[in-house]
Amino acid sequence: MAKKLRPENAALFPILPQPTGIARLASHAEHAADGHLIEFKALEVHSILNKSTSKRLRWLAWSINPYRGCEFGCKYCYARYTHEFMELRDPLSFERIIFLKQNAAWLLEQELRKIDPADEIAIGTATDPYQPIERRARITRSLLEVFARRQGYHLGIVTKSRLIERDIDLLTEIAKHNKLVLHITITTPNTELARLLEPRAPRPDLRFQAVKRLREAGLRTGILCCPLLPGITDTQEALNEMARRAAEVDASFLAANPLFLKPCSRPTYLSFVREHFPSLVDDYAKRFDHADFAAPAYRQKLALMLEQARHLHGLSRRPLDVLPPPGNTVRKPPESIGSAVQQSLFA
């Protein structure tokens, strides 16, 4: 029989606060598998659809992230803070402790009954839905199987992985009865730089190949050149080259947005800058010491540069409303290069 603590000893043995919400679920997550320097845990969740509160992506109503944490380890990743909600405050834990959301397809079936099909739903806003563990876990595929049985939905998918090619059969079925837009993120076509920035993501050339194959399957697929990195990838020359490569693989559109640094991502990204681009350290201090987002004038400059690159190679902006039929390869130059300054870079 356990002894009862005397009042005078209570201070020596304080009752620690118990975790609540997602932190409590994480504390009960069972070990699922191991990878190289990575632990995978099975996470029991109560919901798979997340209401969007993003001030940047106001067109987006709902998001789905089949995983919490991401193996790719991108230096600039803005989502590292999400592990803090589970009391995992080391920024590296985001890429070393990956949670696999259980019963995702069943939850999606229930929750889709409660939302307007016309609302935009994006898969992969915080963690990549096709990171390597998806080959075994197949959570993303199970979600696509749900959408393949539905019609009238507006669905977007964002990934850096060519693993999306595995699901062309389901994506094609979804596109028949829903509005589907696929986004392949390619930060740079430079393999050496990409390996430093995104150490465990697929090579850029493999991502371009994925765009080509998805387009050949008749799927509306564009390239996100994100984020544009000050002093590294934010030149007209770099954007022109990205646009040229995008046109070569028949990308449906080219979009981009500038780097923003949340407190959770600053240590990792600025460490990368100090190691590989030390001459830029002072410039980054001026840009981000007192702000997370790029200055308006800089954003407008990038918007104009991006529109010039699109115009040069006949590329479109990302559609937010009316989507042309998939497989339509007719390219129309933008009506006005200057008009892009007033548009969101993500549009």
N, C-alpha and C positions, 0 to 999 in steps of 0.2 A: 504494500500500500504506500502510495507516494506521500511524502511528508509535506505538510502545509507550511509555506514560507511565513516566518514571523514578520511583522511589520517592520522591525528594525533592520531586517535583511533584504527587504524589497528593493532598496536602492542598489544593492549589490547584484541583483538578478532582475534587471528591468524587463518588462514585457514588451518585446519589440513589436512595432506596428506590422500588421499583416498586409501583404500586397493585395491590391484590388484591381478590377477590370482586366485589361490585357496583361498586366504584370502578373496577376494571379494565374491566368491561363498559361502564361509562359513558364511560371514556376512549377506547374504541373505537367509541362510538356515532356513526353517520354522520348528517350534516345531512339532515333530511327535508323541512322547509318553514319558512317564516317567517310570523309574524303581527305585529300591532302591538306592538312592544317584546317580542316573544316569539320564541324559536327552538325548533323542534321537532326532536327527534333520534330515530332508529330505534334501539331498545335490544334487543339479542339477550339473552334471558334463558333460564335453564335450567328455570324452574318458574313456574307462574302461580298455584298454590294456596299460600297462606301459612298455616302453623299459628298459630292465635291464642294469644297470650301475655298478653292483656289481663286485668288484675285487675278492671277495671270491668265487662267484658262476659263473665262467666264462662260464660254459656250458649253463647257463640260458639266453634265449633271451627275454622273455616277462613274465610279472607278472600281476596277477589280484588280487585286494583286494576289495571285495564287500562292505567293510565297512572301514571307517577311525576312528581309536580308537578301543579299545578292552575291553570288560567287565571283562576278566579273571584277570587282575591286576597283572600279573607276575612281581615279584620284579626285575628280571634281564632284562626285556624287552628292546631291543635295538631300538624299533620303536617309542618310546615316542617323539623323536625329530620331527616326521612328523606333530604333531599338531602345532609346532612352525611356520610352513609355513602359518598357519591360524591365526597367532597372538595369539595363546593360549600357553603361555610359562610356566604355572605351570605344572610340570610333571604329577600330578594327573589328569589333565584335559583329558589326553589320555584315561583313564579308566572311566571317569565320563561324558564326552560329546562324544557321539557316533554318527557319521554321516552315514546315509543310502544312498547309491548311487542310484539315481533314473534312471529309463529306462536302467538299466544295460544290460538286455538281448538284447534289440534293438540295443544298441551301439555295443555290441559284434558281432552281426550279420553283421553290416556294416564294422567293423574293421578287421574281419577275412578274408574278401575279399582282403585285402591289404598286408597280410603277407604270408610267406612261411610256409605251414603246417608242414614242417620238423623241424621248430624251436621249442625249448622247451618252454612250457607255464606252469607256476606254479601258482596255486591259493592258497593264504594264506601265502604270504611271510612276510608281515608286521603285518597283523591283522588276527585273526582266522576267517575263513569263516563260521564256525559253532558255533560261540558264541551264547548265549541264545536268542538274539533278532531274530536270523535266524528262530526260530520256527514260529514266526509271519510274519516276513518280507519276507522270502523265496526268497531272492535275489540270494543266491548261487544256490538254486535249479533251478531258472529260467536260470542261466548260463549253468548249466548241461543239461538242455533241449535243448539248442542250440547245444552243443557238441554232444548230442545223435543223432542229425540229420546230423552230419558231419562224414567224414572219413579221415584217414591218418594223424591225428594230434598226437603230443607228449605232453601229459598232465600229470602234477603232482599236487597232492593236499596235503596240510600240515594242520593238525588240532590236537587239544588236546581233541576234543569232540566226544562223542559217538553218537551225533546227526547225524553224517555221515551215520549211519546205516539206517536212514530214507530213504536215497537216493540210496539204493542198487539196486533198479530197474533201475534207470538211469545210475548208474555206470557200471552195467553189460552190458547195451546196448552200452555205450561208448566203453567199452573194446573190444567189438566184432569187431570194425572197426578202432580203434585207439590204440596207445600205452598209457596205463594208469598205473601210479604208485601212490599208496596211502601211505602217511607217517603219522603215529600216533606218536606224540611227548610224550614221557614219561620220564621226567627228573629224577625221582626216583620212585621205587616201594614202598617207605616208605610213608604211608598215612599221618602221622603226619607231616613229613617234607614237603611233597607236599602241605599240607594245608597252611603252613607258606609261602612257595615260590610262590604258585599259588592259592591265596585265593578263587577265584571263578571259578576255572577250575574243571572239573569232577575228581573224585578220580582215582588214578592209576589203581586200580583193574577193574574199569569200562572201562578204556581205553584198558587194556589187553583183556577184553571181546570183545571190538569192533574189535580189530585185529583178534581175533578168528572167529568172525562172518563174517567179510569181506573175510577172507581166505576160509571159508566154502562156500562162494558164488563164489569162483573161482577168486577172485580179488587179484592182486599182491599188497601186503600190508606189509610194514616193519615198524620198530620202530626207531625213532630218539631219542637217549638218549642225549638230548641237553637242556642247555649247561652242560658240565662237570664242576663242581664247585670246585675250589682249596680248599683242606682241608676238603671237605664235601662229594662230590660224585666222586672224581677222583682217587679212589683206585682200585687195581686189584680185590679185593674182591667184591666191588660194581659193577664193570663191569661184573665180572663172574656171579653175581646174576641176573643182567639185561639180560645177554645172556641166562641164564637158563630159565628165565621167558619167554623170546622171543621165545625160541625153544618150550616151552610148548604149546604156542598158534599158532605154525607153522608160525611164522613171516617169510616173504620172505627174509628179510635182517635186519641187525642191523648197524646203522650208529651213529656217535657222533661227536661233535666238542666242543672245549674248550670255556669257558666263554670269552666274550670280553665286555668291558665296555665303551660305548660311554659317553660323558659328560652328556647327557640327562638321562642316566640310573644309573649313579654313586650314586647320592644322595639317591635314593630309595633302591638300592641294598646294598650299604654300611651301610645304616641305619639298614637294616635287619641283616647284619653281626654283627654290634655293639650290637644289642639287643640279638641275639640268639647264636652268636659264637664270643664273645669278644676276645678270645685268638687268633683269626685269623686276627685281625685288622692290626697289624704290617706287617704281611705277605702280605695282600692285598695292603697295602701302597707301599711295595717294588715292587709288580708286576705291579700296575696300576697307580702309581703317575705320571709316565712319558710315559706311553704307554696305548693304548686302547686294543691291542691284546696280546695274550700270546706269550711268548718268543719261538723262533724256537726249542730250545732244549726241552722245556716242551711239545710242540706240538708233537715232534717226540716220546717222551716218552709215551704220551697218545696213539699215533697211534699204537705203538708196543703192549701196554697193551690191546687195543681194539681188535687187530688182534688175540692175544692170547685167549681172551674171545670168539671171534667168532670161532676159531679153536676148542676150548674145546667143544663147543656145536653144531658144524657143521653148522654155520650160514654164509651167504654170505654178500658181500658188496652191497651197493646200486648200481643198474645198471644205467649207464649213457648212454649207447649206445644200445647194443642188449638186448632186454628183452625176457626172456624165456616165453613160453605160460603160462597165468594165470592158477593156479590150479596145476602146476607142483610142487609136494612136495618133489622131490628128492633133498637131500642135499649133496653137494660136499664140502669137506674141502678145504680151500684155498691152492694153490700150495706152497706158501711160507709165513711163518709168518713174516719174516723180510722184505718182499717186501712192507708191508703196510707202512713202514716208509716213502717211497717215494710217497705214494698216498695221495690224499686229504682225510682228515677225513670224509668228506661228501660223498666220493665215496663208 
